[in-house]
Every structure is written in C-alpha cells, then in structure tokens.
Amino acid sequence: MKIKSIESFSTEFVGFVRVTTETGAEGWGQVANYHADISALILHRQVAPWALGADALDIASLVATIPEREHKFPGSHLCRALAGLDTALWDLRGKLEGKSVCELLGGKPRFLPAYASSMRRDITPEEEASRLSRLRDEFGFRACKFRIGKECGHDKDEWPGRTEAIVPLMRNAMGQEVKLLVDANSGYTPAKAIEVGKLLEANGICHFEEPCPYWELDWTRQVTQALDLDVTGGEQDCDLATWRRIIEMRAVDVVQPDICYLGGLTRTLEVAKIAAGAGLPVTPHSANLSLVTVFTLHFLGALANAGPYLEFSIEGRDYYPWQEDLFSPGFDVKDGQVRIPEEPGWGIVVNPDWLANAQYRKSEAD
C-alpha cells in the first residue's frame, strides 16, 4: 500500500498532517507545536520526497531511513516534521485494522491517572495554590506540577524569593495526599539545583524536572546522584544517540521524551525500550492539549515501564488560545484520570472549520 499524498494544515502554533494511500485510506497526525508552519514546510521539502511512493505500513523503515537521507540536517526541526508523517501512519494503520493505536501496541483503552500541569511562572504562589486546589477539588487530580526557578535562569528566580515561597505553600495547600512535582526548565547549576532539591525533599516533592540546562548531561547526573527524589528530564532531546547516553549514564531517574519533538511514536518506543533495559520509567512530556496528549495517552496505555501519570496541561483559552476547537472528541477527565480513546487509530476527528482556515500544502506522488 503506497503513500500517494501528504498534506499539511498549519498555523504558527500547530500543524496537522494527512497521509493518503493509493487505495484512498488515510491517517491524521501532527507535527510538533510551535513554529509548526516551519515544520510543515520541512515536512514537504525534506520528509515527503522520501515517503511518497513508499509502503505506508512499513513505518519503522521510513522513520529510520529519512534521517539518514537527510543526514546533513540533523536536529529538532527535521524530527518535528518527521513526527507528522509517523503519527499519521500510525492512525492510518489503526483505521485499517479497526484498532486504536493503544491496541496496536498491545495495550487496552482505559482511564489513566494524570497530573495537573501548570505552565505559568507569571503567577504568585498564592494564585497558583488557589487554582490548583480548585482543580483538585473539581476534577479529582491527585498529582500536580508547578514551576520553580526561571527558564534557563542561571540560578536566578522568576522574581526573588518565589521558589522559596511557592514550595511550602503548595504543600500546605494541597495536603499530604496529593503528589507534587516541579519543573525548573534548565534553570540551575548543579550546586544551586542540589540546594533547591533539598528544599523540595523537605517538603515532600517527588519529581524535580530538568534542574540543569538539558544539554549539560553531567550537570544533571550530579544532581540525580545527590538527591533522593526523582530527577527527570529529556523533553528537548531528539537524538537517539543522546538518549542512549542519557540512559546509560543514568543522568535522570525518569525519562521524559516528547513524542512530537522526538520524531513520532516509533522513535519514542525505541527510547522507552532502551529505558526499560535500564529499569527506568517513562513519563512523557505532553504540555498542551493538542494531539501530542492524545498520542501520549495511547503510548502510556501500552507501555510496561510507564510512569504513574500522564502530563495534562491545565492551561486553557486565556493562555493557549490556539489549542481550542482543534479536534473532537475533547479530553474526558474523571476523578483525576483521562480516557484513552478506544476508536480506531487515534480516535479523533480534526475540526474541518479549523482546517479551512489553516495554511495548506500538498505533496503528491507522480
């Protein structure tokens, strides 16, 4: 079954991909968020030429071959574009077999526990504690993540004293029964990260994400070795060789690949396999309510070494206006859990009104 066409529908923030075969079968995927219009262009320029006319069901071969054909252009944008092809082909396969992607991977659609994930640093500790407490009570979340430090902050806080204030305040507001996670977004040197980590441990925080600049693997390993709580990371890493080093050196306790940043489900399954061999759990990065969270639901539902939670963004229209009305059905959250779609493929339908207003490109086999 040969790939006949690859279409993209994109804005600056999000881009959907439709792959159609010569038989008329089709599947939907998504390039990585942010500068998605650029990723869509790369999809047509550097991914589609190698995919058109190829076997639509031989996903692993395509995903392995295309980076080799484009070996002069390694890195993030090629992987972000490749994710659009890969995820569309998984959807196509699921529809052909009448199974959800979760079932294709050996899992079973069900509800998965989620942690409520805040994306904000422009919020006072009191406001953050208030809104997360409200969401805990409304949706039953039993785990929450909030931001500390400053993004790539060189040991500085978003404003002086914010981290020292928000950590104990969140623990007091959420109670001992709620698991608390934090994200430092590459904020600290090892010495400062360890200092902050001791504060986190004293307040029962269980997850310290990306404490040091993510490219400084040795720095992160120093923090991991010095602390008892889980040090986590990996969302930015898209190179499989780097992933092997991260896992072999045990730079983190929990690996956090992003399916769209890494290049799709197939490559993320490879990272999960390497992690499983080292006895490490996988808690993927899925920090917005685009299809990346749908992909992650299916992935976690079939993964033997899955971490305990799905990352589920709490940011809505006021923070991410672009993520509204992208597809249906929406996310079903009950008692702190989110349902894995059970319909064939990813189990979603992209909103045709959104598609009609997106930038459109098409690559087609001769």
Secondary structure, DSSP 8 states (H G I E B T S, - for coil): -BEEEEEEEE-SS-EEEEEEETTS-EEEEEE-SSSHHHHHHHIIIIIHHHHTTSBTT-HHHHHHHHHHHTTTS-SHHHHHHHHHHHHHHHHHHHHHHT-BHHHHTT----EEEEEEE---SSS-HHHHHHHHHHHHHHH--SEEEEE-S-TT-TT--SSTTHHHHHHHHHHHHH-TTSEEEEE-SS---HHHHHHHHHHHHHTT--EEE--S-TT-HHHHHHHHHH-SSEEEE-TT---HHHHHHHHHTT--SEE---HHHHTSHHHHHHHHHHHHHTT--B-----SSSHHHHHHHHHHTT-TTB-S-EEEE---TTT-GGGTTSEES---EETTEEE---SSBT--EE-HHHHHTSEEEEEE--
